[in-house]
């Protein structure tokens, strides 16, 4: 029992550090994508720190809630935020180990994000306006279709490395050296489509719209104001950063620190930032060169991703 | 010969368990029974069929063949997906829960099938994981389904109707029932750290761990397919319960019955509280359950837990720590810390929340402008229309001129595929044969006497011919 306490303490402090770091950097990623999109549209775009200014403004405001809403409406953003924070501790970022990797691997990560989504969707039905119900219905539909594709894509890469635990996965890949297998490309393409679907970006959903016919995620969170909205936006940004970090971990974990030396950590930080930035550019280009799909075309896109994941599994293992 | 026995026993026990296509009695029986009996039926009686399948089909006929395992996985996957798809379209609360029982029986059979496939190959560790996952889900389903049925019973009792479209705003009027129903809904959707997640995690382990060591390509591919089906089922179940809980308990009441609802008495709330607590406990301490399951599974042949599998009360690592390891309690602690962080961040505003009416786009917000359960599941109905084959009838009744309708009637229906295309022809065939045989019962005493005499003569001839 005694030697476990410093271990537990160390894991806890690393978890807090990682969660704080990802929470701090998530708004920067969101604004960077917005700015790159704007530049592609020949506009200036917001200043890079706009995400932080928005969060600070919203956190200072008075919370305004509907008369018909109950405690579920208040709990929704809090559980969504809590789930995002808990998920940050399960993913290896700089070091080839996640702070709470003993707590769970890929399956727990997917379950955590599902918990957040369930809480938000349920709370959306609480105000009695049709927008919330519509957004919740559409979001749960897309999530239901995206989940098998997400699972298969994750399995394709995890089974190749022999473990479902993200820390062990990254460590085994780093140990055996990064080998390129054609199935990786297919699995990456499939998972990239799912990341676009789960983070609510064009072509699945438009994060900048509030038109009734076109919003999915935004409809779910339409009724939130003040601190509640700040929590939802912050958690969404963290989810985006988490998904991109997950892609980095699964497909290009080069440069992750395998020891606690400061030099290794700095190199890992630069490598991670660079890779996430490259993926952000990929997201920006996808958003800028595609039109938003009709809702009933999204299943076709998701089935493409499912097919790619299947192919990846088939090529690798059959 | 063993195959015939397996087939017959599987069909027999399958009718009891409610697998597709033998499930047609379930959605009729569960809503008709009183609530406590529905809870027992769904939680316990269905498992009698599962017990039969485990005892006889999996272990009672010797080492199972690979084809048996594949059949069980296929039937399980079909039941799970079709069960949840049909549940999504139900607007009778108890029928919805009955279809979810079919789905969960499918999940139980998925785990059992993976175990049987492993037994056929002689892989005792994988077989242990599969059967243990199956039994863990049996326990969990009994707990959360019982909880959901009891909650549904409360709601049905105070409102007098089972239709979800008539509910709404019940959380304000029945806070405890709502809370316990929410816990049950989160458990059945497989959300961590509740018990549904723990048993589904173990079922995923059975599939993915099985993938690694299998030889034949077709069998090997069945494992990730099973995993994908399980993921689809879980996600659809979550969508269905967002609908069931959200439309029933949240926002404004959609009918007088819902507006007049009141909380159930404490004697009805106490068992729900106990079951909800069990949901949480069984989810947070999976190791304890696995230890008990280990004792249960010890006498069964061919099962061997992995030597380095971990179940120290808090965590599970069925395939060995390097493969995957989960400790729901640590996750729950992280979640609670995350939510506590919110308290720090959101406290800076210093304002108390202001309550205002919801914006109704300039009109008045009422029960008519709320989202309905039918609308909530419509996108899924359109996407899966190959399964549902929905039909729709719209009539507008006009008095003076068709341009000014007095009433618009909308009727939408999904096709009851099994009832219409499997059971009705079967029933008709049986009735035809019975009608044909009616000729023999002519009603005439002379005819009956003639039959008796013919039978006696024939018997005497036989006895004489024998001797």
Contacts between the chains, C-beta under 8 A, distances in Angstrom:
chain1	res1	chain2	res2	distance
A	15	B	334	6.9
A	19	B	338	7.6
A	59	B	345	6.2
A	59	B	346	6.8
A	59	B	348	5.6
A	59	B	349	6.2
A	60	B	348	6.5
A	60	B	349	5.7
A	61	B	349	6.1
A	61	B	351	7.7
A	62	B	349	6.4
A	62	B	351	3.9
A	62	B	353	7.7
A	62	B	354	5.9
A	63	B	346	7.8
A	63	B	349	6.6
A	63	B	351	6.5
A	63	B	353	4.3
A	63	B	354	7.2
A	64	B	353	7.1
A	64	B	354	5.0
A	64	B	356	5.9
A	65	B	353	5.1
A	65	B	354	7.3
A	65	B	355	5.8
A	65	B	356	7.6
A	66	B	355	7.2
A	66	B	356	6.9
A	66	B	357	7.1
A	66	B	358	4.3
A	67	B	355	5.0
A	67	B	356	6.6
A	67	B	357	5.4
A	67	B	358	7.1
A	68	B	169	7.5
A	68	B	251	5.6
A	68	B	252	5.6
A	68	B	358	5.9
A	68	B	365	7.7
A	69	B	358	8.0
A	70	B	171	5.0
A	70	B	172	6.2
A	70	B	250	6.8
A	72	B	171	6.8
A	72	B	182	7.7
A	72	B	250	6.2
A	74	B	353	7.8
A	77	B	342	7.9
A	78	B	339	5.2
A	78	B	342	4.9
A	79	B	335	7.8
A	79	B	339	6.7
A	81	B	338	6.3
A	81	B	339	7.3
A	81	B	341	7.7
A	81	B	342	5.5
A	82	B	335	4.9
A	82	B	336	7.3
A	82	B	337	7.8
A	82	B	338	3.3
A	82	B	339	3.8
A	82	B	341	7.6
A	82	B	342	6.8
A	83	B	335	6.4
A	83	B	338	7.0
A	84	B	338	7.2
A	85	B	334	7.2
A	85	B	335	7.9
A	85	B	337	7.2
A	85	B	338	3.2
A	85	B	341	6.3
A	86	B	331	6.1
A	86	B	334	3.9
A	86	B	335	4.6
A	86	B	337	7.7
A	86	B	338	5.2
A	89	B	334	5.5
A	100	B	330	5.9
A	100	B	331	7.6
A	100	B	334	6.2
A	102	B	315	7.4
A	102	B	325	5.8
A	102	B	327	6.0
A	102	B	330	7.0
A	103	B	326	6.8
A	103	B	327	4.8
A	103	B	328	7.9
A	103	B	330	4.0
A	103	B	331	4.9
A	103	B	334	7.0
A	104	B	192	7.7
A	104	B	324	7.9
A	104	B	325	7.3
A	104	B	326	4.3
A	104	B	327	7.0
A	104	B	328	7.8
A	104	B	331	6.0
A	105	B	324	4.8
A	105	B	325	7.2
A	105	B	326	7.4
A	106	B	324	7.8
A	107	B	201	5.4
A	107	B	204	5.6
A	107	B	324	7.0
A	107	B	326	7.2
A	108	B	192	6.0
A	108	B	201	7.6
A	108	B	326	5.6
A	108	B	331	6.1
A	110	B	231	7.9
A	111	B	190	6.9
A	111	B	191	6.3
A	111	B	192	4.4
A	111	B	197	5.4
A	111	B	201	7.7
A	112	B	192	6.2
A	112	B	331	7.2
A	112	B	335	7.8
A	114	B	189	7.5
A	114	B	190	7.6
A	114	B	191	6.0
A	114	B	234	7.7
A	114	B	235	7.2
A	114	B	238	6.3
A	115	B	186	7.7
A	115	B	191	4.5
A	115	B	192	6.2
A	115	B	335	7.9
A	117	B	238	7.8
A	118	B	186	6.7
A	118	B	189	6.2
A	118	B	191	5.9
A	118	B	238	5.5
A	118	B	241	7.9
A	118	B	242	6.3
A	121	B	242	4.7
A	121	B	246	7.5
A	122	B	182	7.8
A	122	B	242	5.3
A	122	B	245	6.1
A	122	B	246	5.2
A	122	B	250	7.4
A	124	B	246	7.8
A	125	B	242	7.4
A	125	B	246	3.4
A	125	B	247	6.7
A	125	B	250	4.8
A	125	B	251	6.1
A	125	B	371	6.7
A	126	B	246	7.6
A	126	B	250	4.4
A	126	B	251	6.0
A	127	B	251	6.7
A	127	B	358	4.7
A	128	B	250	8.0
A	128	B	251	3.8
A	128	B	252	4.8
A	128	B	358	5.4
A	128	B	365	5.8
A	128	B	369	7.6
A	128	B	370	5.3
A	129	B	358	5.0
A	129	B	359	6.8
A	129	B	360	6.6
A	129	B	365	6.7
A	129	B	369	7.2
A	129	B	370	7.7
A	130	B	369	5.9
A	130	B	370	6.7
A	130	B	371	5.2
A	132	B	371	7.2
A	133	B	246	7.5
A	133	B	247	8.0
A	133	B	370	6.9
A	133	B	371	2.4
A	133	B	372	7.9
A	133	B	375	6.8
A	133	B	376	6.1
A	134	B	371	6.4
A	134	B	375	7.6
A	136	B	242	6.2
A	136	B	246	6.9
A	136	B	371	8.0
A	136	B	376	7.3
A	137	B	243	7.7
A	137	B	371	7.2
A	137	B	375	6.9
A	137	B	376	4.4
A	137	B	377	7.4
A	137	B	378	7.4
A	137	B	379	6.0
A	138	B	379	6.1
A	140	B	238	6.8
A	140	B	239	3.8
A	140	B	242	5.6
A	141	B	239	6.6
A	141	B	379	4.3
A	141	B	380	5.4
A	141	B	383	6.9
A	143	B	235	6.0
A	143	B	238	7.8
A	143	B	239	7.4
A	144	B	232	7.0
A	144	B	235	4.0
A	144	B	236	4.9
A	144	B	238	7.4
A	144	B	239	5.1
A	144	B	380	7.1
A	145	B	232	8.0
A	145	B	235	7.8
A	145	B	383	7.2
A	146	B	235	8.0
A	147	B	231	4.8
A	147	B	232	6.6
A	147	B	234	7.1
A	147	B	235	3.9
A	148	B	228	4.1
A	148	B	229	7.4
A	148	B	231	4.5
A	148	B	232	4.5
A	148	B	235	7.5
A	150	B	231	7.6
A	151	B	227	6.2
A	151	B	228	6.0
A	151	B	231	4.1
A	152	B	224	6.2
A	152	B	227	7.4
A	152	B	228	5.2
A	152	B	231	7.9
A	155	B	208	6.4
A	155	B	211	7.9
A	155	B	224	5.7
A	155	B	227	6.3
A	158	B	208	7.9
A	159	B	208	6.6
A	159	B	211	6.1
A	159	B	212	6.8
A	159	B	224	8.0
A	162	B	212	7.4
A	162	B	322	7.8
A	162	B	323	7.6
A	163	B	322	5.8
A	163	B	323	5.6
A	163	B	324	6.8
A	164	B	208	6.5
A	164	B	323	6.3
A	164	B	324	3.8
A	165	B	322	7.4
A	165	B	323	7.3
A	165	B	324	5.3
A	165	B	325	6.2
A	168	B	322	5.5
A	223	B	358	6.9
A	226	B	349	6.4
A	226	B	351	7.9
A	227	B	345	7.3
A	227	B	346	4.0
A	227	B	348	8.0
A	227	B	349	5.3
A	228	B	346	7.9
A	230	B	345	7.6
A	230	B	346	7.7
A	231	B	342	6.1
A	231	B	345	7.4
A	231	B	346	6.9
A	295	B	379	6.6
A	296	B	379	7.6
A	296	B	382	6.1
A	296	B	383	6.9
A	299	B	383	5.1
A	306	B	228	7.6
A	310	B	224	8.0
A	313	B	221	7.6
A	313	B	224	5.7
A	314	B	221	7.4
A	317	B	211	7.6
A	317	B	220	6.7
A	318	B	217	4.8
A	318	B	220	7.2
A	318	B	221	7.0
